Amino acid sequence: MIDPTDVRTRDDLVRYLDGLARAVSLNQREVEMVRIEDFLEALAAWIADMDGYFANQGVEPPSEGTWQVMAMAVAAGLVYE
């Protein structure tokens, strides 16, 4: 599975999400959010707070969404509280 920060194209995102789904189903990826509504709430919360994430990484937050940001948001939605 590729890392969400390596996602650059729509095809990369599809490969990332397919790999993530397999990893979750095989218990190879830890998931905090079991219910879809919890995942969606966490996803929304991370997107709302992502400027803080990027600041902690020492990089400028993106001004527009990208395939990479979408992949990062999905990954965070699985564990963000």
N, CA, C and O of each residue as an XYZ file, in Angstrom:
324
protein
N       0.848     -1.178      0.000
C       0.000      0.000      0.000
C       0.892      1.239      0.000
O       1.875      1.306      0.737
N       0.543      2.207     -0.825
C       1.324      3.434     -0.855
C       0.930      4.327      0.318
O      -0.159      4.194      0.876
N       1.810      5.217      0.677
C       1.578      6.171      1.753
C       0.683      7.289      1.227
O       0.806      7.671      0.063
N      -0.221      7.827      2.063
C      -1.106      8.893      1.565
C      -0.335     10.113      1.060
O      -0.823     10.823      0.181
N       0.850     10.366      1.595
C       1.621     11.518      1.126
C       2.235     11.294     -0.249
O       2.738     12.233     -0.864
N       2.196     10.046     -0.738
C       2.700      9.737     -2.078
C       1.608      9.804     -3.148
O       1.893      9.621     -4.331
N       0.384     10.061     -2.750
C      -0.730     10.134     -3.703
C      -0.638     11.441     -4.485
O      -0.591     12.524     -3.901
N      -0.613     11.328     -5.803
C      -0.526     12.508     -6.664
C      -1.659     12.564     -7.697
O      -2.034     13.643     -8.155
N      -2.194     11.411     -8.054
C      -3.191     11.348     -9.123
C      -4.433     10.603     -8.631
O      -4.433      9.997     -7.559
N      -5.470     10.664     -9.430
C      -6.684      9.916     -9.099
C      -6.390      8.418     -9.044
O      -6.892      7.724     -8.160
N      -5.583      7.914     -9.976
C      -5.224      6.494     -9.955
C      -4.454      6.129     -8.689
O      -4.660      5.057     -8.120
N      -3.565      7.025     -8.248
C      -2.857      6.792     -6.982
C      -3.849      6.685     -5.832
O      -3.719      5.817     -4.968
N      -4.840      7.570     -5.824
C      -5.832      7.558     -4.751
C      -6.624      6.253     -4.765
O      -6.891      5.674     -3.712
N      -6.992      5.799     -5.940
C      -7.721      4.536     -6.057
C      -6.865      3.386     -5.515
O      -7.360      2.546     -4.763
N      -5.599      3.347     -5.892
C      -4.699      2.301     -5.382
C      -4.543      2.403     -3.870
O      -4.552      1.389     -3.172
N      -4.401      3.622     -3.367
C      -4.267      3.826     -1.925
C      -5.512      3.327     -1.193
O      -5.397      2.589     -0.214
N      -6.698      3.720     -1.656
C      -7.944      3.316     -0.986
C      -8.166      1.810     -1.076
O      -8.606      1.194     -0.106
N      -7.868      1.213     -2.221
C      -7.975     -0.251     -2.343
C      -7.040     -0.942     -1.350
O      -7.438     -1.882     -0.662
N      -5.808     -0.472     -1.282
C      -4.844     -1.050     -0.344
C      -5.254     -0.843      1.099
O      -5.086     -1.734      1.932
N      -5.787      0.324      1.398
C      -6.252      0.619      2.755
C      -7.412     -0.294      3.137
O      -7.455     -0.810      4.253
N      -8.345     -0.493      2.224
C      -9.473     -1.380      2.491
C      -8.996     -2.799      2.777
O      -9.483     -3.446      3.704
N      -8.036     -3.285      1.978
C      -7.484     -4.626      2.216
C      -6.782     -4.690      3.563
O      -6.968     -5.649      4.311
N      -5.985     -3.690      3.880
C      -5.243     -3.691      5.143
C      -6.197     -3.675      6.338
O      -5.953     -4.361      7.331
N      -7.272     -2.906      6.252
C      -8.253     -2.862      7.345
C      -8.959     -4.206      7.466
O      -9.141     -4.711      8.573
N      -9.355     -4.785      6.348
C     -10.089     -6.055      6.401
C      -9.218     -7.192      6.931
O      -9.736     -8.151      7.503
N      -7.915     -7.097      6.748
C      -6.987     -8.130      7.226
C      -6.390     -7.783      8.594
O      -5.467     -8.446      9.068
N      -6.931     -6.738      9.215
C      -6.434     -6.263     10.519
C      -4.955     -5.893     10.473
O      -4.246     -6.034     11.469
N      -4.490     -5.419      9.319
C      -3.109     -4.963      9.184
C      -3.007     -3.464      9.402
O      -1.908     -2.910      9.435
N      -4.131     -2.819      9.549
C      -4.188     -1.377      9.771
C      -5.114     -1.124     10.942
O      -6.276     -1.529     10.916
N      -4.608     -0.454     11.975
C      -5.421     -0.163     13.148
C      -6.432      0.920     12.813
O      -6.117      1.906     12.148
N      -7.651      0.716     13.286
C      -8.747      1.647     13.029
C      -9.432      1.958     14.347
O      -9.842      1.052     15.073
N      -9.554      3.241     14.653
C     -10.264      3.663     15.858
C     -11.764      3.738     15.598
O     -12.575      3.429     16.471
N     -12.118      4.149     14.391
C     -13.515      4.397     14.061
C     -14.126      3.170     13.401
O     -13.766      2.817     12.278
N     -15.046      2.524     14.097
C     -15.664      1.311     13.582
C     -16.941      1.643     12.819
O     -17.212      1.065     11.766
N     -17.715      2.566     13.351
C     -18.977      2.924     12.691
C     -18.723      3.997     11.639
O     -17.888      4.879     11.836
N     -19.432      3.924     10.540
C     -19.227      4.870      9.438
C     -19.492      6.298      9.890
O     -18.794      7.216      9.457
N     -20.476      6.506     10.746
C     -20.758      7.873     11.191
C     -19.612      8.431     12.038
O     -19.339      9.630     11.995
N     -18.934      7.562     12.814
C     -17.767      8.003     13.575
C     -16.621      8.370     12.632
O     -15.928      9.368     12.834
N     -16.435      7.549     11.602
C     -15.407      7.839     10.610
C     -15.681      9.174      9.921
O     -14.778      9.995      9.766
N     -16.927      9.384      9.510
C     -17.266     10.626      8.813
C     -17.092     11.840      9.708
O     -16.620     12.881      9.250
N     -17.465     11.724     10.976
C     -17.257     12.824     11.921
C     -15.771     13.106     12.106
O     -15.356     14.265     12.132
N     -14.966     12.047     12.236
C     -13.521     12.222     12.392
C     -12.906     12.820     11.135
O     -12.018     13.669     11.219
N     -13.369     12.383      9.981
C     -12.893     12.922      8.712
C     -13.178     14.420      8.637
O     -12.299     15.208      8.290
N     -14.399     14.805      8.962
C     -14.764     16.223      8.944
C     -13.939     17.017      9.951
O     -13.502     18.129      9.654
N     -13.722     16.456     11.139
C     -12.947     17.150     12.171
C     -11.501     17.348     11.720
O     -10.930     18.419     11.925
N     -10.904     16.319     11.106
C      -9.521     16.460     10.650
C      -9.418     17.515      9.565
O      -8.495     18.330      9.576
N     -10.356     17.507      8.628
C     -10.332     18.507      7.559
C     -10.465     19.910      8.154
O      -9.774     20.833      7.723
N     -11.344     20.071      9.135
C     -11.512     21.371      9.779
C     -10.244     21.804     10.508
O      -9.936     22.995     10.562
N      -9.510     20.851     11.067
C      -8.314     21.138     11.873
C      -7.001     20.918     11.129
O      -5.938     21.009     11.744
N      -7.037     20.635      9.836
C      -5.819     20.219      9.149
C      -4.753     21.303      9.080
O      -3.579     20.982      8.897
N      -5.112     22.556      9.216
C      -4.082     23.589      9.241
C      -3.108     23.333     10.396
O      -1.903     23.536     10.250
N      -3.631     22.888     11.537
C      -2.780     22.549     12.675
C      -1.863     21.376     12.369
O      -0.698     21.372     12.766
N      -2.392     20.374     11.658
C      -1.559     19.225     11.275
C      -0.387     19.700     10.419
O       0.763     19.349     10.681
N      -0.684     20.497      9.398
C       0.380     20.954      8.513
C       1.353     21.866      9.244
O       2.555     21.810      8.986
N       0.862     22.705     10.151
C       1.748     23.560     10.948
C       2.696     22.708     11.788
O       3.880     23.024     11.905
N       2.168     21.617     12.377
C       3.018     20.715     13.168
C       4.073     20.019     12.314
O       5.128     19.633     12.818
N       3.791     19.861     11.031
C       4.749     19.248     10.108
C       5.732     20.285      9.559
O       6.688     19.939      8.865
N       5.485     21.567      9.876
C       6.363     22.635      9.403
C       6.176     22.979      7.941
O       7.090     23.487      7.291
N       4.969     22.697      7.417
C       4.688     23.027      6.019
C       3.422     23.871      5.932
O       2.563     23.839      6.813
N       3.338     24.608      4.866
C       2.184     25.459      4.607
C       0.973     24.582      4.246
O       1.092     23.678      3.419
N      -0.181     24.845      4.858
C      -1.367     24.066      4.472
C      -1.740     24.353      3.018
O      -1.548     25.467      2.533
N      -2.266     23.355      2.335
C      -2.650     23.585      0.934
C      -3.817     24.562      0.855
O      -4.709     24.558      1.703
N      -3.791     25.394     -0.176
C      -4.887     26.348     -0.360
C      -6.073     25.697     -1.061
O      -7.198     26.191     -0.981
N      -5.816     24.582     -1.750
C      -6.867     23.843     -2.443
C      -6.706     22.360     -2.151
O      -5.616     21.887     -1.828
N      -7.810     21.637     -2.272
C      -7.752     20.194     -2.094
C      -7.013     19.535     -3.241
O      -7.054     20.003     -4.379
N      -6.340     18.444     -2.927
C      -5.633     17.655     -3.939
C      -5.950     16.188     -3.682
O      -6.556     15.848     -2.666
N      -5.547     15.332     -4.591
C      -5.723     13.895     -4.377
C      -4.958     13.481     -3.130
O      -5.421     12.635     -2.365
N      -3.779     14.080     -2.922
C      -2.963     13.751     -1.753
C      -3.670     14.154     -0.456
O      -3.711     13.376      0.497
N      -4.220     15.354     -0.421
C      -4.924     15.803      0.784
C      -6.132     14.912      1.050
O      -6.435     14.605      2.203
N      -6.815     14.500     -0.001
C      -7.955     13.604      0.169
C      -7.504     12.287      0.800
O      -8.157     11.788      1.717
N      -6.405     11.726      0.323
C      -5.886     10.475      0.884
C      -5.474     10.667      2.338
O      -5.752      9.813      3.180
N      -4.818     11.776      2.636
C      -4.401     12.051      4.005
C      -5.615     12.197      4.920
O      -5.588     11.727      6.058
N      -6.673     12.837      4.441
C      -7.885     13.012      5.236
C      -8.551     11.672      5.531
O      -9.003     11.437      6.651
N      -8.613     10.806      4.544
C      -9.204      9.471      4.769
C      -8.390      8.701      5.802
O      -8.953      8.091      6.711
N      -7.059      8.730      5.663
C      -6.199      8.040      6.628
C      -6.419      8.595      8.034
O      -6.518      7.831      8.995
N      -6.495      9.902      8.155
C      -6.705     10.515      9.464
C      -8.091     10.201     10.011
O      -8.257     10.015     11.217
N      -9.081     10.141      9.136
C     -10.442      9.849      9.576
C     -10.588      8.495     10.264
O     -11.518      8.281     11.040
N      -9.667      7.591      9.974
C      -9.717      6.270     10.596
C      -9.279      6.288     12.056
O      -9.626      5.390     12.823
N      -8.511      7.317     12.441
C      -7.954      7.324     13.802
C      -8.128      8.643     14.537
O      -7.861      8.707     15.737
N      -8.557      9.678     13.872
C      -8.646     11.010     14.466
C      -9.785     11.077     15.466
O     -10.880     10.575     15.210
N      -9.523     11.696     16.600
C     -10.577     11.833     17.617
C     -10.828     13.283     17.920
O     -11.680     13.602     18.750
